[in-house]
Amino acid sequence: MNAMSGNTTTADGRKIGGVLMEMRNITLRFGGVEAIKDISFDILEGEVRAIIGPNGAGKSSMLNVISGFYNPQVGEVWFRGEKRPPMKPYEVARLGIARTFQNIALFDGMSVLDNIMTGRLTHMTTGMLAQAIWKGKAEREEVANREIVEKIIDFLEIQHIRKVPVGRLPYGLKKRVELARALAAEPKLLLLDEPMAGMNVEEKEDMSRYILDTNDEFGTTIALIEHDMGVVMDLSDRVVVMDYGKKIGDGTPDEVRNNQEVIDAYLGVAHD
């Protein structure tokens, strides 16, 4: 699936549209170190796009560029057909880009429900005082946002822990709550930074199912970093491969799997 425009239907019936995001000649430096070296790739609307590579390849740095944590010294970020100026992460979130983190970033003392509700902040228009009084528009807004969050709780099958403080949850459920919080923002593009890290086989199977269901039922475009190649090849429509900050491969899972440069730099090492 290499179409750059128009609509494509996958073998399982999902619709892939035109370019949602495009990274053009991105270079990111930290002092004298180039974490990303002149990389270009795109993300198509409705697809699951994987970014893979060995440790230190620059994958998380690229995700941080997409989400606004870093602004590259060279190159352009385009989103929905417009060049994106340098932005803060909260400004990027308002565009419709949400993410999860490699290291879980939840509020341990807050309940699952309250953690997920924080994902609705970009959709709230009433001020803190109005929310504290909880009358009129603030009340209506709270109820509407709560309804959306409850649907996500049902979707991810975490009703039984909705009132439990996150700090008391096992690791796999915390990862699911973090996914729920990101989905609460109703993103057009969802960024997942190693969603399977630290999970056992059963937890990986569950998370894979939720990712595919998110893409299928909500039509959410997903870009993910993941080291489990079985998961990557099963979930992804297209894969971009990085190594030492450079792009060494880009294509369908089969194309990447058979790319000799990718095999030499990454896949071959992983299978030794």
Long-range contacts (C-beta under 8 A, 24 or more apart in sequence): 1-44, 1-47, 1-237, 1-238, 1-252, 2-238, 2-251, 2-252, 3-44, 4-42, 4-44, 8-44, 10-237, 12-216, 14-46, 14-215, 14-216, 15-46, 15-219, 16-44, 16-45, 16-46, 16-47, 16-237, 17-44, 17-45, 17-46, 18-44, 18-45, 19-43, 19-44, 19-45, 19-78, 19-81, 20-44, 20-45, 20-79, 20-80, 20-188, 20-189, 20-221, 21-66, 21-77, 21-78, 21-79, 21-80, 21-189, 21-223, 22-77, 22-78, 23-62, 23-65, 23-66, 23-75, 23-76, 23-77, 23-78, 24-75, 24-76, 24-77, 24-78, 25-74, 25-75, 25-76, 26-62, 26-65, 26-72, 26-74, 26-75, 26-76, 26-77, 27-72, 27-73, 27-74, 27-75, 28-58, 28-61, 28-62, 28-65, 28-70, 28-72, 28-73, 29-73, 34-245, 35-61, 35-245, 36-61, 36-62, 36-65, 36-72, 36-242, 36-245, 37-244, 37-245, 37-246, 38-74, 38-75, 38-246, 39-75, 39-242, 39-245, 39-246, 39-247, 40-75, 40-247, 41-240, 41-247, 41-250, 43-189, 43-221, 43-223, 44-221, 44-237, 44-238, 45-221, 46-215, 46-219, 46-221, 47-215, 47-221, 47-222, 47-237, 47-238, 48-211, 48-212, 48-215, 48-222, 48-223, 48-224, 48-235, 48-236, 48-237, 49-221, 49-222, 49-223, 49-224, 49-236, 49-237, 49-238, 49-239, 49-240, 50-223, 50-224, 50-225, 50-226, 50-232, 50-235, 50-236, 50-238, 50-239, 50-240, 51-223, 51-224, 51-225, 51-239, 51-240, 51-242, 52-225, 52-226, 52-227, 52-229, 52-232, 52-239, 52-240, 52-241, 52-242, 52-256, 52-266, 53-241, 53-242, 53-243, 53-248, 53-265, 53-266, 54-243, 54-265, 54-266, 54-269, 56-244, 57-242, 57-243, 57-244, 57-245, 58-242, 58-244, 58-245, 59-225, 59-242, 60-102, 60-193, 60-225, 61-245, 62-242, 63-99, 63-191, 63-193, 63-223, 63-225, 66-92, 66-97, 66-189, 66-191, 66-223, 67-92, 67-97, 67-99, 67-191, 68-92, 68-93, 68-97, 79-189, 80-188, 90-122, 93-122, 93-185, 94-122, 95-188, 96-185, 96-186, 96-187, 96-188, 96-189, 97-187, 97-188, 97-189, 97-191, 98-182, 98-183, 98-185, 98-187, 98-189, 98-190, 98-191, 99-182, 99-190, 99-191, 99-192, 99-193, 100-175, 100-178, 100-179, 100-182, 100-191, 100-192, 100-193, 100-195, 101-178, 101-193, 102-193, 102-194, 102-197, 102-225, 104-171, 104-174, 104-175, 104-178, 105-178, 106-166, 106-174, 106-177, 106-178, 106-181, 107-166, 108-165, 108-166, 108-167, 109-165, 109-166, 109-167, 110-165, 110-166, 111-162, 111-163, 111-164, 111-165, 111-166, 112-153, 112-158, 112-161, 112-162, 112-163, 112-164, 112-166, 112-169, 112-177, 112-180, 113-149, 113-153, 113-162, 113-163, 115-166, 115-177, 115-180, 115-181, 116-149, 116-152, 116-153, 116-177, 116-180, 116-181, 116-184, 117-145, 117-146, 117-149, 117-184, 118-181, 118-184, 119-149, 119-180, 119-181, 119-182, 119-183, 119-184, 119-185, 120-145, 120-148, 120-149, 120-184, 120-185, 122-185, 123-185, 123-186, 148-184, 148-186, 149-180, 149-184, 152-180, 152-183, 152-184, 153-180, 155-183, 155-210, 155-213, 155-217, 156-180, 156-183, 156-210, 171-198, 171-199, 172-199, 172-200, 172-203, 172-206, 172-207, 175-199, 175-203, 175-207, 176-206, 176-207, 176-210, 179-207, 179-210, 179-214, 183-214, 183-218, 183-220, 187-220, 188-220, 188-221, 189-220, 189-221, 189-222, 189-223, 190-214, 190-220, 190-221, 190-222, 190-223, 191-222, 191-223, 191-224, 192-222, 192-223, 192-224, 192-225, 192-226, 193-224, 193-225, 194-225, 194-226, 194-227, 195-224, 195-226, 196-226, 196-227, 196-228, 196-231, 197-227, 204-228, 204-231, 208-234, 208-235, 211-235, 229-267, 229-270, 233-257, 241-265, 241-266
